[in-house]
Every structure is written in structure tokens, then in C-alpha cells.
Amino acid sequence: MRRGAAWACLPKRFGKPSSVCRRFQRPAQNDVWATVFEALKTLGLDWVMLDSTVLGPHYHSIGQKESIPVRECLGRTRGGMSTKIHACIAALNNAGRLVATAGQASLCPQALGLLQDLDTRMAIPDTSYDSDANLAYCTEKGIAVVIPNRPNRTELVPLDEEYYRDRNRIKRFFGRMKQCQQLAT
């Protein structure tokens, strides 16, 4: 689709754009979609993966007088303005949670927000999410953690390489997400 939910851009086999729009909006007004998405959230939550990516904002979004960088998740780094998107995806490649932060924000504190209230048995985060606080939170909640140790970690945590090998799924998730023109760097 070129722009948001442009119903006129749908293939003709779906019918008239106004009819397709109505068929989508009726359940939305009755909270049917919210119920469906709530039920889908629990699918495949045996294990989740955490990672992040950096996006550069469009050049029109920088330097506006009314702009509030904190609200827009824009941060200044050595490479210029950027935004980080943190994702928690389930085993079936469903996006469990997405969080946007400013580009210079640290990754470790975001893991707690991504894992909060998730009923999962295992978390497979990136090395950058390795911290004592995150490991303690996961241990307290009974979540097994498969994470490579940071180079400066004194107490080494064993790594199950077979599970960690599946992290290509979250990388592919970000690849598909960046194909969307609205998110491309």
C-alpha cells in the first residue's frame, strides 16, 4: 500500500473499496479486533526473542520548531538523529511488543518493559540486553535466559547455542519491517 490504509489501493478481487472499508471498520467499532489480537498474543509464547534496530528519521522531521524530540523518540548520536525500535517477537514470528526510544537510549532497561507481563518460559535476547538486573528479573519470573555473555561479565552464564541459533528470525523480522517505506532508514 502506498499510504496508510488506502482502501482504493487494494486488488479488485476484494471488492469495492468502500465495502472493504466497512467490513474492516464494523468489527473495529465493536472491539472484535481487540479480542482477536488479545487471543493471538498468547500464541507461540513458549519463547521470545529480544533485539533492536536503529532507524534514521526522514530529513523533514528534524529541526521543526514545534518538534518535541522526547515524544517523537528522536535522539542525537554521533551519526546524527536516530530512533531505536526494540522488539519482542514470539516463536511464531509474531510481534509481541514494539517500543521506540531515542537513538542514544541504552538497551538494557528496555528488556524489562518488553518482558513485563509476558507468560513465557524462555527469553533469547541480544548480547546488548545482558545485565544483572535483567537476569535477576527473568530468574524471579521463572524465565530461562539464553544470552551470550558480555565480554566484561565476571560470572559467566552458560549459553545454549542451539536455541540462540534461531535468532535469525528476529533479524528477518526487522528486515521485513524495514521494507515498509514508512520505517526505512
N, C-alpha and C positions, 0 to 999 in steps of 0.2 A: 504494500500500500504506500502511496506517496505521502499522505499527510493524515496522521491520526487514524480515526475510524471513518474514512471516506467511503461511504456505502456505495457510491457510484463506481468505485474502482473494482468492486468485486466482479468475478466472472458472471456472465449472463446465466449460467446454469443454476445460480442461486435464486433467480427471480428478480423482480423489480427492487431497486434499492430501498424504496420506502417500505416495502413489505418485509425485507430482510431486517431493516432497522427496527420495525415494530416487533418482529419475532425476537429480537435481542432485548429490546427495552422492556417489554412486558414482564419477563421473569426478573429483570434487574429491579424494577419498581416493587416487586413482591418479595424481594430478598431471596429469591431462589438461587441466584448465582452465589450469594454469600454462603448459603447452606452447602452447595456443591463444592465450592472451594474449601470450606472448612472440613468437609469429609475427605477431600483429596489430600489435605495437608498431612494426614496420618499415613498415607500410603508410602511404603518403602522407607520408613524412618528407622530401619534396623541400624543403619549407619549413615552419617552425614559427613560431607567434606566442606572445609572452610578455606577460602582463598580470597584474594583481592586483585584488582587491576586498577591502573591509573588511566584516566581519560583527560584529554586536553579539551578545554571548553572552546566553543565557537568564538571566533575573534570578535563578533558583535556583542558578546556577553560580558566583555571585560571593559572596565572603566566607565560604566554608566553612573551618573550622579545618584540615581535612586537605588543603586545596587547595594545589597547587604551581603557581603561575601560569606558570613557565617551561615545565613539562612539558605544561600544558594550553594553551599558546600564548595566554595572556591577557595583554594589556598595557594599561597605563593611558595614555590620551591626553587631550587637552583635552576631548574629547567623552565621556569615560568609558572603561570597559573595552571592549576590542575585540580582534579577531583578524584577521590578514590571510591571505588564501589567494592564493598565487602559482600560476599555471597556465602550462603549456607545452602548447599544443594543436597537432596536426598539421594538414596541409592538408585532411584529410577530417573535421575537427572531432572527432578522437579526442583524448581527454585523454592526452597523453604523460606528463606529470608534474604532480603537485599537491604543494605544500609549504605548510604552515601555520606562521606565525610570530606573535609578539606584535604587537599593533597599532601600537606605536611603532617597530618594526624598519624599517631602511632597505631600499629596494627593490634598489639596485644590487648588493649582494653576493649576492642570491638568484639572479640571472641565471646566474652561473657554475654553481651547483648544478643549475639547471633544464636547462642545455645540456650538462652533462658527459656524456660517453659517448654522445651522440646522433649518429647518422650522417646529418646534414642538410646541404643546400647553402646554405640561406638562413634567417636569423632576422629576424623582424619584431617587435621589442619595442616597448613603450610608451616615451614620452619619459623617463619616470622611471627607466628602466634604462640611460640614456645615461651612460657613464663611460669614461674612457680604459682602465681595466683590462678592462672587458667588450669594448671594441672590439679591444684587443690580443689577448685570448683568441680571439675569433672569427677574427681575421686569421691567427693562428697555426694554427688548426684548418682554415682554408680555408673558413670560413663567411661568405658575403656578408651584410652587415647593412643593413637598411632601417629607419632610425630617424630621427625628426625631431631636430634639434639642440636642446639646452637653450639657453635664452636667454643664458647666460653662457659658452657654448663659444667659445673663441678660434679653433680650427681647425675650420671648418665641414665637415661630411660631406655629400656630395650625397644627396638623398632621391629615391627612385623612387616617385612618388606613385601610380602605377598599382598597385603591389604593396601600398602602405600603405593604399589604399582598401579592401582586403579585411579590414582589422582588425575590421570589424563582426562577423565570425564569432566572435571570442573574446568580444566583448561579448554576443552572443547565447548563447554557451556559459555565461557567468556568469548570464545571465537565466534559462536553463533550470535551472541548478544551484540558484539561489535559490528556484525554485518548490518545491523539496523542502522540506517543513516543518522538517526537522532542521537545515537551513542558513539558513533565512530570518532576516533581521535583525529 
